[in-house]
Amino acid sequence: MRIHVTFIDRVGITQEVLALLGARELNLDAVEMVPPNVYIDAPTLDADVLEELREAFLRVQGVQSVTVVDILPGQRRRLQLDALLAALADPVLAVDGGGHVLLANPALIALCGRDPTGEPLAALFGDHTLQSALAEHGFRLPMREVTLNGQSLLLDAMPISETGNQSNQPLAGGLLTLYLPNRIGERLAALHHDHAEGFDALLGESLPVQALKTRAQRVAALDAPLLIQGETGTGKELVARACHAGSARRDSPFLALNCAAMPESLAESELFGYAPGAFTGAQRSGKLGLLELANNGTVFLDEIGEMSPYLQAKLLRFLSDGCFRRVGGDREVKVNVRILSATHRDLEKMVSEGSFREDLFYRLNVLNLQVPPLRERGHDILLLARHFLEQACTQIQRPLCRLAPATYPALLGNRWPGNVRQLQNIIFRAAAMCENPLVGIDDLDIAGTAVAWHQDGEIGSLEEAVEGFEKNLLQQLYGNHPSCRQLAARLQTSHSAIAQRLRKYGIPGKT
């Protein structure tokens, strides 16, 4: 039986209460003193003895009440803590200031294969520098790689102070959380992509899109490399994400690397990671690459045709047996990752020219999809335009507007060399510049778009694109806002910045 005694706090009252318990030689499992309360867990206490004990307690000066409770506060807190630790999917352990394990949650015990309570960190992780590093930095460390039972993990540390105030010393120890690499990968995937996925995200009702969806749904379920081909701007990454969402790996990370966006050395470290001290400026603890972070999930290699010959060879080795070495490392790492790749280039032609490895091409092209260009999708152009217009209005926080029917022939008749991406950019510009609820043909920059699209669907350069957009925007707004200050107010910037740009583009009446 568990009882709760409340009293008026005075010197010696707790000793008198405990003396009454001792006189009856009751077995006590726990006594918790939280003045002006005492909680008692006495398993042998029965109802008859309780009545006699209650009368004795109430005769003590200052005792106010004696009640039966179902559980002691400390026991309740312990149960809550155990439930919280058990609910955590990531392994967690608490350590004292000397680096000995005080507490481990079930996930840590399962990973370790035993309860490590009482063990030093050096014995647990086989790393004699970890405790000194934790002590040196006050149990605050950048995420650090450790190994437990041969498993690579990322360790995050949080200090625990004796007072509960993290700014005060001394520290009582720390709370260490361990993350499997793919748990970090899941968070990265969620951080980098927050909009709808799946085949419902592939908007379109045309026959080419219906055929693409049908084939994509079939290949999504097949756990083999997939090559997605199509012109620039057709939405190849969207197709890749839909295939991941439709696969058995849907609950694991989806991480992407644009092979054309970075030099060979950086692309290699991003994809494969690097070992501690691999090169000047490298993190002391090394770095996990996308392949490790996406373990059991999917890695999407965009613009695979731009990959260097060296990286092609290293990727081929990985596709052969699922193993690789980090940059500067000598340890073989094995992961289970599905590779999806995409390109707007003709890889077969590149193979015949010797600029792309034939053996890698066949490894990547086990399954394939061809994404149709926008000009072949008929009235999907109007469907997408309306969708992008609604999206743009929401993004720039303006009332919803719609396309005038007079815009339909121009939208349907355009060749769209930049495909869906070009359409989205043009609709966004129209939403930003048009002040009427109805977007007309004059609001659509179709004939000579501000972005300089070339025949292969690529833009000339970032500077060219930005300048074209900026000039077009100022030209269209100047008619209704014919002064620097009016334009500055409309675009929420300084009038001096507007004056400088008007002079730069030679727009009349710029002063």
C-alpha positions in Angstrom: 0.0 0.0 0.0 1.2 3.5 -0.8 0.3 6.5 1.4 0.7 10.3 1.2 1.1 12.3 4.3 0.8 16.1 4.2 1.9 18.3 7.0 2.9 21.9 8.0 6.6 22.1 7.6 8.4 22.5 10.9 11.7 21.3 12.3 11.7 17.6 13.2 8.3 16.7 11.9 9.7 14.4 9.2 11.7 12.4 11.9 8.5 12.0 14.0 6.6 10.7 11.0 9.3 8.2 10.1 9.7 7.1 13.7 6.0 6.0 13.7 6.8 3.8 10.7 9.9 2.3 12.3 8.0 1.5 15.5 5.7 -0.8 13.6 8.5 -2.6 11.8 6.9 -2.1 8.4 8.9 -3.1 5.3 9.3 0.0 3.2 10.1 -0.2 -0.5 10.4 3.5 -0.9 10.1 6.7 1.1 10.0 10.1 -0.8 10.4 13.2 1.2 9.1 16.3 -0.6 8.4 18.7 2.3 5.6 19.4 3.2 4.8 15.9 1.9 6.1 12.4 2.6 5.2 9.5 0.3 5.5 5.9 1.6 5.5 2.6 -0.2 4.9 -0.1 2.4 3.9 -3.4 0.6 2.9 -5.2 3.9 0.7 -2.3 5.1 -3.0 -3.5 5.3 -6.2 -1.6 5.8 -6.4 -2.4 9.6 -2.9 -1.2 10.3 -3.5 1.8 8.1 -6.4 3.0 10.2 -4.4 2.8 13.4 -1.4 4.4 11.7 -3.5 7.3 10.4 -4.7 8.1 13.9 -1.1 8.1 15.1 0.0 10.3 12.3 -2.8 12.8 12.9 -1.8 13.1 16.6 1.6 14.5 15.4 1.5 18.2 15.6 1.3 19.7 12.1 0.1 16.6 10.2 -2.9 17.5 8.1 -4.0 14.4 6.2 -3.2 10.8 5.4 -4.4 9.4 2.0 -3.9 6.3 -0.1 -2.3 6.9 -3.5 -1.8 4.6 -6.4 1.9 5.5 -7.1 4.7 7.6 -5.6 5.7 10.7 -7.6 9.3 9.4 -8.1 7.9 6.1 -9.4 5.6 7.9 -11.7 8.4 10.0 -13.1 10.5 6.9 -13.6 7.7 5.1 -15.5 7.2 8.2 -17.6 10.9 8.4 -18.3 11.1 4.7 -19.2 8.1 5.1 -21.5 9.7 8.2 -23.2 13.0 6.4 -23.7 11.3 3.3 -25.1 9.3 5.4 -27.5 12.5 7.0 -29.0 13.5 5.2 -32.2 17.1 6.5 -32.0 19.5 5.0 -29.5 20.0 7.3 -26.4 22.3 7.1 -23.4 23.1 9.3 -20.4 26.6 9.5 -19.1 28.2 11.1 -16.0 31.0 13.6 -16.0 33.5 10.9 -16.1 32.1 9.3 -19.2 30.4 6.3 -17.6 27.0 5.2 -18.9 24.2 5.9 -16.4 21.2 5.0 -18.5 20.5 3.5 -21.9 17.2 3.2 -23.8 15.9 0.0 -25.3 17.0 1.0 -28.8 20.6 1.5 -27.6 20.5 -1.9 -25.7 19.2 -3.6 -28.8 21.9 -2.1 -30.9 24.6 -2.8 -28.4 23.4 -6.4 -27.6 23.6 -5.7 -23.8 22.8 -3.1 -21.2 26.0 -1.0 -21.1 25.1 0.8 -17.8 28.3 1.4 -15.8 30.6 1.0 -18.8 33.0 3.8 -19.9 32.5 5.3 -23.3 35.9 4.2 -24.4 34.9 0.5 -23.9 31.6 1.0 -25.5 32.7 2.7 -28.7 36.4 1.7 -28.8 37.3 5.4 -29.0 39.6 6.7 -26.3 39.4 10.3 -27.5 35.6 10.6 -27.3 35.3 11.3 -23.5 38.2 13.8 -23.5 36.6 15.6 -26.5 33.2 15.7 -24.7 34.8 17.1 -21.5 36.8 19.6 -23.4 33.8 21.0 -25.2 31.4 20.8 -22.3 29.5 17.9 -23.8 28.7 20.0 -26.9 30.2 18.6 -30.0 29.5 18.9 -33.7 27.9 15.7 -34.9 30.6 13.1 -34.8 30.9 9.7 -36.4 31.3 6.7 -34.0 31.3 3.0 -34.4 29.3 0.5 -32.3 29.3 -3.2 -33.0 30.7 -2.4 -36.5 27.9 0.0 -37.3 28.7 3.6 -38.3 26.6 6.1 -36.4 26.4 9.8 -35.9 26.6 11.0 -32.3 25.0 14.2 -31.0 25.7 15.4 -27.5 23.8 17.6 -25.1 25.1 18.7 -21.7 23.2 18.0 -18.4 24.0 20.4 -15.5 23.5 19.7 -11.9 21.2 22.7 -11.5 19.3 22.2 -14.7 20.6 25.5 -16.0 22.8 24.7 -19.1 24.8 27.9 -18.6 25.9 26.9 -15.1 28.7 24.6 -14.1 29.6 22.0 -13.0 28.1 19.7 -15.6 26.6 16.4 -14.3 27.3 14.7 -17.7 25.6 14.5 -21.0 22.8 13.0 -23.0 24.1 11.3 -26.2 21.9 10.4 -29.1 23.0 8.1 -31.9 21.6 8.3 -35.4 21.8 5.8 -38.2 23.0 7.5 -41.3 19.7 7.0 -43.1 17.8 8.7 -40.2 19.8 11.8 -41.0 19.1 11.1 -44.7 15.3 11.1 -44.0 15.5 14.5 -42.3 17.6 15.9 -45.2 15.1 14.5 -47.7 12.2 16.1 -45.8 14.1 19.4 -45.5 14.9 19.6 -49.2 11.5 18.6 -50.4 8.2 19.7 -48.9 5.6 19.4 -51.7 3.4 16.6 -53.0 5.0 13.5 -54.3 3.7 10.4 -56.0 2.1 9.9 -59.4 -0.7 12.4 -58.5 2.0 15.1 -58.7 2.5 14.3 -62.4 -0.2 16.7 -63.7 -1.6 16.0 -67.2 -4.3 14.1 -69.0 -2.8 13.8 -72.5 -2.0 10.4 -74.0 1.8 10.8 -73.7 1.5 11.6 -69.9 -1.0 8.8 -69.3 1.4 6.4 -71.1 4.3 7.7 -68.9 2.3 7.2 -65.7 1.3 3.7 -66.6 4.9 2.6 -67.4 6.3 4.5 -64.5 4.0 2.8 -62.0 5.2 -0.6 -63.3 8.9 0.2 -63.1 8.6 2.0 -59.7 7.9 -1.4 -58.1 10.9 -3.1 -59.7 14.0 -2.7 -57.5 16.5 -2.1 -60.2 18.4 1.0 -61.7 16.2 3.3 -63.7 17.3 5.8 -66.4 14.9 8.7 -67.0 15.5 10.6 -70.3 13.9 13.8 -71.6 14.6 17.3 -72.6 15.6 19.9 -70.0 12.7 21.2 -68.0 10.3 18.3 -68.6 10.2 17.3 -64.9 12.5 14.3 -64.8 13.2 14.7 -61.1 9.4 14.8 -60.4 9.1 11.5 -62.2 12.0 10.1 -60.1 10.4 11.2 -56.9 7.1 9.6 -58.0 8.9 6.3 -58.7 10.5 6.4 -55.3 7.1 7.1 -53.7 5.6 4.2 -55.5 8.3 1.8 -54.5 8.9 -0.4 -51.5 11.6 2.1 -50.4 9.0 5.0 -50.0 9.6 5.3 -46.3 13.4 5.6 -46.7 15.3 8.6 -47.8 15.3 10.1 -51.4 18.4 12.2 -51.9 19.5 13.9 -55.2 22.8 15.0 -56.7 23.1 17.1 -59.8 26.2 15.9 -61.5 26.5 19.0 -63.6 26.3 21.5 -60.7 29.7 20.8 -59.1 33.3 19.9 -59.9 34.4 16.3 -59.9 36.1 16.4 -56.4 33.1 17.9 -54.7 30.7 15.6 -56.5 32.8 12.6 -55.3 32.8 13.7 -51.7 29.0 14.5 -51.8 28.2 11.1 -53.2 30.7 8.8 -51.5 31.7 10.9 -48.4 35.2 11.2 -47.1 37.4 9.8 -44.3 38.7 11.9 -41.4 41.6 14.1 -42.6 41.1 13.1 -46.2 42.2 16.6 -47.4 42.9 20.1 -46.2 39.8 21.7 -44.8 38.0 18.4 -44.3 35.9 17.9 -41.1 38.0 16.1 -38.5 35.3 13.5 -38.1 34.9 12.8 -41.8 31.7 13.1 -43.7 29.0 10.7 -44.8 28.0 10.8 -48.4 24.6 10.5 -50.0 24.9 6.8 -50.5 25.3 6.1 -46.8 22.7 8.7 -45.8 20.2 7.1 -48.2 20.8 3.5 -47.1 17.7 1.4 -47.8 16.4 4.3 -49.9 17.0 6.0 -53.3 19.7 8.2 -54.7 18.8 10.3 -57.8 21.7 11.3 -60.1 20.5 14.1 -62.2 22.4 15.0 -65.4 24.3 11.7 -65.3 25.7 12.5 -68.8 27.9 15.2 -67.2 29.6 12.8 -64.8 33.4 12.7 -65.2 35.1 9.4 -66.4 36.7 8.9 -63.0 33.3 9.1 -61.2 31.7 6.9 -63.9 34.3 4.2 -63.0 33.7 4.6 -59.3 29.9 4.5 -59.7 30.2 1.4 -61.9 32.0 -0.4 -59.1 29.3 0.5 -56.7 26.5 -0.7 -59.0 28.4 -4.0 -59.3 28.4 -5.0 -55.7 27.0 -2.2 -53.6 30.4 -1.4 -52.0 32.6 1.7 -52.2 35.3 3.6 -50.3 35.1 7.1 -49.0 37.5 9.6 -50.4 40.8 9.1 -48.5 39.4 6.0 -46.8 40.5 2.4 -46.8 37.4 0.7 -45.3 34.8 -0.9 -47.6 31.3 0.4 -47.0 28.3 -1.6 -48.2 24.8 0.0 -48.5 21.5 -1.0 -50.1 20.5 1.9 -52.4 18.5 2.1 -55.6 20.0 4.4 -58.2 17.7 6.5 -60.4 19.5 8.7 -63.0 18.3 11.2 -65.5 19.8 13.1 -68.5 18.7 15.3 -71.4 21.7 14.0 -73.4 21.8 11.1 -75.9 23.8 8.6 -73.8 23.9 6.0 -76.6 25.6 8.6 -78.9 28.0 9.5 -76.1 28.8 5.8 -75.7 29.6 5.6 -79.4 31.8 8.7 -79.2 33.6 7.3 -76.2 32.6 10.1 -73.7 30.4 7.8 -71.6 31.2 4.3 -70.4 29.3 1.6 -72.3 29.3 -0.8 -69.3 28.0 2.0 -67.0 25.2 2.8 -69.5 23.9 -0.7 -69.5 24.1 -0.8 -65.6 22.0 2.4 -65.4 19.6 1.5 -68.3 18.1 -1.7 -66.8 14.8 0.1 -66.7 14.0 3.3 -68.6 11.4 6.1 -69.0 11.1 8.8 -71.6 9.5 12.0 -70.4 7.6 13.7 -73.3 8.3 17.4 -74.1 5.6 19.9 -73.3 4.9 20.7 -77.0 3.6 17.1 -77.4 1.2 17.2 -74.5 -1.6 19.2 -76.1 -4.1 20.7 -73.7 -1.9 19.7 -70.7 -0.3 23.1 -71.4 -3.5 24.9 -70.3 -4.0 22.6 -67.3 -0.4 23.3 -66.1 -0.6 27.0 -66.8 -3.7 27.3 -64.6 -2.0 25.2 -61.9 1.1 27.4 -62.0 -1.0 30.6 -62.0 -2.8 29.5 -58.8 0.5 28.5 -57.3 2.2 31.8 -58.1 -0.7 33.9 -56.8 -0.5 32.0 -53.5 3.3 32.4 -53.3 3.3 36.1 -53.9 0.2 36.6 -51.7 -2.0 38.2 -54.3 -5.7 37.5 -55.0 -6.2 34.6 -57.4 -6.3 35.5 -61.0 -7.1 33.5 -64.2 -6.1 33.3 -67.8 -8.1 35.1 -70.4 -9.3 32.7 -73.2 -7.4 34.9 -75.7 -4.1 33.5 -74.2 -5.0 29.8 -75.1 -3.9 29.9 -78.8 -0.6 31.5 -77.9 0.1 29.0 -75.1 -0.9 26.0 -77.2 1.0 27.2 -80.3 4.3 27.9 -78.6 7.1 25.4 -79.1 8.2 25.6 -75.4 11.9 24.8 -75.9 12.3 25.1 -72.1 9.3 22.8 -71.5 7.4 22.8 -68.2 10.1 24.9 -66.4 9.8 27.6 -69.0 6.0 27.7 -68.8 6.2 27.9 -65.0 8.6 30.9 -65.2 6.5 32.7 -67.7 3.3 32.2 -65.7 5.1 33.4 -62.5 6.2 36.6 -64.2 2.7 37.2 -65.5 1.3 36.8 -62.0 3.9 39.1 -60.5 3.5 41.9 -63.1 -0.2 41.7 -64.0 -2.4 44.0 -61.8 -5.7 42.8 -63.2 -7.6 39.6 -62.1 -7.5 38.5 -65.7 -4.1 37.6 -67.3 -4.2 38.6 -70.9 -1.9 37.9 -73.9 0.1 41.1 -73.3 1.0 39.8 -69.9 2.6 36.6 -71.2 6.1 37.0 -72.4 6.0 34.3 -75.0 7.2 35.7 -78.3 10.6 36.9 -76.9 10.9 35.5 -73.4 13.1 37.4 -70.9 15.0 34.2 -70.2 17.3 33.5 -73.1 16.3 29.9 -74.0 18.5 28.2 -76.6 17.5 25.5 -79.0 18.6 22.7 -76.7 16.4 24.0 -73.9 19.2 25.4 -71.8 19.4 29.0 -70.7 22.4 31.0 -71.8 23.6 32.1 -68.3 22.3 33.1 -65.0 23.3 36.7 -65.5 21.6 36.7 -68.9 18.4 35.3 -67.5 18.3 37.7 -64.5 18.9 40.7 -66.6 16.3 39.7 -69.2 13.7 39.2 -66.5 14.6 42.4 -64.8 14.5 44.5 -68.0 11.2 43.0 -69.1 9.6 43.6 -65.6 10.6 47.2 -65.5 9.5 47.9 -69.1 6.0 46.5 -68.4 5.5 48.2 -65.0 6.9 51.6 -66.1 3.8 52.5 -68.1 1.6 52.4 -64.9 4.3 53.6 -62.5 6.2 56.3 -64.5 8.7 57.4 -61.8 11.5 55.9 -59.8 9.6 56.4 -56.5 6.4 54.8 -57.8 8.3 51.9 -59.2 10.3 51.5 -56.0 7.0 51.5 -54.0 5.5 48.9 -56.4 8.5 46.6 -56.2 9.3 47.3 -52.5 12.8 48.5 -53.0 14.8 51.8 -52.9 14.2 54.4 -55.5 18.0 54.7 -56.0 18.2 51.0 -57.0 15.3 51.5 -59.5 17.0 54.6 -61.0 20.2 52.7 -61.5 18.4 49.9 -63.3 16.4 52.2 -65.5 19.6 53.9 -66.6 21.2 50.5 -67.2 18.5 49.3 -69.5 17.8 52.6 -71.2 14.2 52.8 -70.2 12.7 56.2 -71.1 11.8 58.7 -68.4 14.2 57.2 -65.9 14.8 60.2 -63.7 
